[in-house]
Amino acid sequence: MMEVGQAVRIIILTTISFLFALIATPFWISSLKKNRFVKQIRSASNAPVFNKFHEKKEGTPTGGGVIIWTTVLGLAAIFGILDYFLDGGWGYLNFINRAETYLPLAFLAVAAVLGLWDDWLGVRKWGGARGGGLKIRHKLMLYACVAAAGAWWFYFRLDWDILTVPFFGNVSIGVWYIPIFLFIIVASAFSANEADGLDGLLGGVLLFAFAALTTVAFVLQRFDLAAFGGVVIGALLAFLWYNIYPARFFMGDTGSMSLGITLGVISMLTNTTLLLPFFAVILVIESLSVLGQMVSKKLRGKKLFLSTPIHHHFEALGWPESQVTMRFWIISALSSSFGLVIFFLSRIL
């Protein structure tokens, strides 16, 4: 009966999150347009393939990820405050939990602000990157700083050093937990940023990944963490309502960075680190395509792909943007389902 009640609670929170974000989004889009917080497209000489297919998108509002994280943080604050000061069962909707959601909420907030700063630099055409914003190495440094803070907290404050290996169980890895944590968080943030290149692509990929991790959290009876995941899912669905092709606004680094890092944190909290590549397979493919392209150009002087991240390669081959997105969604759905199968079988066998 407890599971049924918690499932209903998560559905209610997901629905509230969806409606809250859906209603708020048109006002946010209007504000972005009014303040000229819009996408700047790189010059054709620097990115000819990208420019060929995306130059018409210049001027589209960016920073849409604000809708997602403000919905999550806003509902956490609202229900937390109501539960603290008022009687009447508000605790049923309050998903703030020191052991389960403090860390993902904190990481979401910090990464969101850093990402919004990068978006602002890009809009103003300031910064070291072509067209404005932070260079990749500077972004990686920011990701690493956030990850280092998390690694310190997990290892030294929470005494976590366990890595769960499917079908083998928990393995104590000692101090190696720190570099693994750093890698997961940095890789998640970097990969999410690279995948944010087509209308609806990253939002859909993250939707399947968060749905899988929310399922895992629920099965592990970490119900507040599952509720947190449900709120993220609701906000993502509302975001996708306006972001699917042709997008009315883009996610921006404030969304990709915060959600990518949060995805990694939840995987660490649920000890599903080794299943994350299944839950977020497209993110892995996208980042590997970028790294492979860089290595090939450096060592061989040739490209592996017509353009990277790999979704631009398929565009260059003639695939319509919406086709690339939908096929990547299908791959995400299948891979996430396969990851869940492994998770359930490893608990049974």
C-alpha positions, 0 to 999 in steps of 0.5 A: 500500500505504501508503494501505491500511495507514493506512486500516486504522490509522484504522479500528482507532483509530476502533473503539478510540475507540468502544468506549472511550467506549461503555463509559465513558459509563454511568459518566459519566452516573451521576456526572453524576446523582449530582452533580446536574450537570443541565440547567436549562430557561429560564422560559416567559416568556423562551422560551415555544416552547422551554419548551413542548417541552422542559420535560420535559427539565429534570433530564437530565444535561448535560456529555456532551461530556466523554466525547468530548474525554476519549476523544480526549485520553486515547487521544492521551496513552496511545498517545503515552506508550506509543510514547515509552517502549516498543517494540513498534509503538505508533507505529502507533497514536500520532497525535500529530504536531507538524505535524498534530495539536498544534493541534487537540488543544490547541484541543480541550483549551482550548475543552473546559475553557472550555465545561465552566466555562460548563456549571458556571455554568449548572447552578449558575444563576450567570452573566449569562444567563437561567437561568445561564451565560455570555451570548452576547456573553461566549461570543463573547469567549471564542471570539474569544480562542481564535481570536486565539491560533490566528490568531497561531500560524498566521500568525506562527509557521507563516507560513500565508497561503494560501486554497485556492479550489476550481477556482482553486488556492491564493491568497496573501491575506497579513494577511487570513488573520488575520480569516478565521481569526478568523471561521471559528473564532468562527463554528464555535463559535457555530454548534455551540452554537446547533445543540445543542438537540435530542436527537442533532442536533449529534452527528449533524451533527458526525459528517458534518462530521468524516467529510468532513474526515477524508476530506480529510485522508486524501486529502491524506496527512495521516494523523495528522490523519485518525487524529485525525478517526477518533478523534473520529468513534468518540467521537461515535458512542458519544456518539450511542448515548446521546444519540439521542431520548430522550437520556440526557444532553446534550452541553453547551457543553463538547462543542459549543464544543470540537468546533465550534472543532476543526472550524474548526481542521481546515478551516484545516489542510486548506485547505478553509475555503471547503468548510466551509459544505458540510461543516457546512451545518446549523450555517450555517443554524442560526446564520443563523436566529438572526442573521436573527431578531435583525436582523428584530426590531431593524429590523422589530419582527417575527420571521422564525421562530416560534422560533430556532435554526431547529430550534425553528421546525420544532418549533413547526410541529408536527414531532416532535423526532426528525423534525427531527433525522433530516431535518437529518441527511439534509441534512448527509449530502447537503451533506457529500457534495456538498462532497467532490465539489467537493473531488475535482473541484477536484483533478482539473480 
